[in-house]
């Protein structure tokens, strides 16, 4: 399921997003640990150690959170990825001057319809990751609420939340 929801194009977009956010106040030593984590991805303990060092050097920095989220997500450590997704939503809310509770965010609160605007997109992708992980972890109603919020604030569905909605609609139906 992750392959359908997080396509190579979204991977490129996430990488560009992370790179753009990397330049905004990230200490060079933290950036070094992020790169080392990516180079040692196949060595779980080593990669996670580098990520933890980056967190220690730049706690709450968007680029560090994105790196940590991706590590946990692709290692199928979904509960940990969910915790980081919550931190990403919080950080994105702060960066966009949005309400701290994503449920209170409205379409006019940020330029959600402008895909090229990095900070609103960071919020959208964070909420999409949160929705997906909630669904995977059996919290389908919470996932549904997050998907509905995504479609409310991004009605043109630039990030592909309808895919999650279709998954929710098919749950419980027999495979054809």
C-alpha positions in Angstrom: 0.0 0.0 0.0 2.8 2.6 0.7 3.9 2.3 -3.0 0.5 3.5 -4.2 0.2 6.3 -1.7 3.8 7.5 -1.7 4.8 7.4 -5.4 8.2 8.3 -6.8 6.9 11.7 -7.7 5.8 12.3 -4.1 9.3 11.0 -3.0 10.9 13.7 -5.3 8.6 16.3 -3.9 9.4 15.3 -0.3 13.1 15.4 -1.1 12.8 18.9 -2.5 10.7 20.0 0.4 13.3 18.6 2.9 16.1 20.2 0.9 14.4 23.6 1.0 13.7 23.3 4.7 17.3 22.0 5.3 18.7 25.4 4.6 16.6 27.2 7.1 18.6 27.2 10.3 19.8 23.6 10.4 23.2 23.4 12.0 25.8 21.9 9.7 26.5 19.1 12.1 22.8 18.1 12.2 22.8 18.2 8.3 25.9 15.9 8.4 24.1 13.4 10.6 21.1 13.4 8.3 23.3 12.6 5.3 25.1 9.9 7.3 21.7 8.4 8.3 20.7 8.3 4.6 24.0 6.7 3.6 23.7 4.0 6.4 19.9 3.4 5.9 20.5 -0.3 5.5 22.1 -0.4 9.0 19.2 0.3 11.3 21.1 1.1 14.5 23.7 3.2 12.8 21.1 5.2 10.8 18.9 5.7 13.8 21.9 6.8 15.9 22.7 9.5 13.3 19.0 10.6 13.3 19.0 10.8 17.1 22.1 12.9 17.0 20.5 15.2 14.4 17.4 15.4 16.7 19.7 16.3 19.6 21.4 19.1 17.6 18.2 20.5 16.0 15.2 19.3 18.0 12.0 20.1 16.2 13.6 21.2 12.9 11.4 20.3 10.0 14.2 18.6 8.0 15.2 16.4 11.0 11.5 15.5 11.6 11.1 14.5 7.9 14.2 12.4 8.0 13.0 10.6 11.2 9.5 10.1 9.8 10.8 8.6 6.6 13.2 6.3 8.4 10.4 4.9 10.7 7.9 4.8 7.9 10.0 2.8 5.5 11.3 0.5 8.2 7.6 -0.3 9.0 7.9 1.1 12.5 4.5 2.6 12.1 3.7 3.6 15.7 7.0 5.5 15.9 6.3 7.1 12.5 2.9 8.2 13.8 4.5 10.0 16.7 6.8 11.8 14.4 3.9 12.6 12.0 2.2 14.3 15.0 5.4 16.4 15.6 5.5 17.2 11.9 1.9 18.5 12.0 2.7 20.6 15.1 5.8 22.0 13.4 3.9 22.7 10.2 1.1 24.3 12.1 3.6 26.6 13.8 5.5 27.5 10.6 2.2 28.3 8.8 0.6 30.2 11.8 -2.2 27.6 11.9 -4.3 26.5 14.9 -2.4 23.9 16.9 -5.3 21.4 16.4 -5.4 20.3 12.8 -9.2 19.9 13.1 -9.5 23.7 13.4 -7.6 24.5 10.2 -9.6 26.0 7.4 -8.9 26.3 3.7 -8.3 30.1 3.9 -5.7 29.8 6.7 -2.9 29.1 4.3 -2.2 28.8 0.6 -3.1 25.2 0.5 -4.2 25.4 -3.2 -0.8 26.6 -4.3 1.3 23.4 -4.5 4.5 25.4 -5.0 4.1 27.0 -1.6 6.4 24.8 0.5 5.1 25.5 4.0 1.4 24.8 3.4 2.5 21.6 1.5 4.5 20.5 4.5 1.3 20.7 6.5 -0.7 18.8 3.9 1.9 16.0 3.6 2.2 15.7 7.3 -1.5 15.4 7.7 -1.6 12.8 4.9 1.1 10.7 6.6 -0.9 11.0 9.9 -4.1 9.9 8.1 -2.4 6.9 6.4 -0.7 5.8 9.6 -3.9 6.0 11.6 -5.6 3.8 9.0 -2.8 1.3 9.0 -2.8 1.1 12.8 -6.5 0.4 12.9 -7.7 3.9 13.9 -9.8 4.2 10.8 -12.2 6.9 12.1 -9.3 9.2 13.0 -7.8 8.5 9.6 -11.1 9.3 7.9 -11.3 12.6 9.8 -7.8 13.6 8.7 -8.6 12.6 5.1 -11.8 14.6 5.2 -9.8 17.6 6.5 -7.3 17.2 3.7 -10.0 17.3 1.1 -11.7 20.3 2.8 -8.5 22.4 2.8 -7.2 21.0 -0.5 -10.3 20.5 -2.6 -8.3 20.1 -5.8 -6.5 17.2 -4.1 -3.0 18.1 -5.1 -1.5 15.6 -2.7 -3.7 12.6 -3.5 -5.9 12.3 -0.4 -8.7 10.7 -2.4 -6.6 7.6 -2.7 -6.8 7.2 1.1 -10.5 7.9 0.9 -11.0 5.1 -1.7 -9.0 2.8 0.6 -11.4 3.6 3.5 -14.4 3.1 1.3 -13.2 -0.3 0.2 -12.4 -1.5 3.7 -14.5 -4.5 4.6 -15.6 -5.2 1.1 -14.7 -8.5 -0.5 -11.8 -8.3 -3.0 -13.0 -8.8 -6.6 
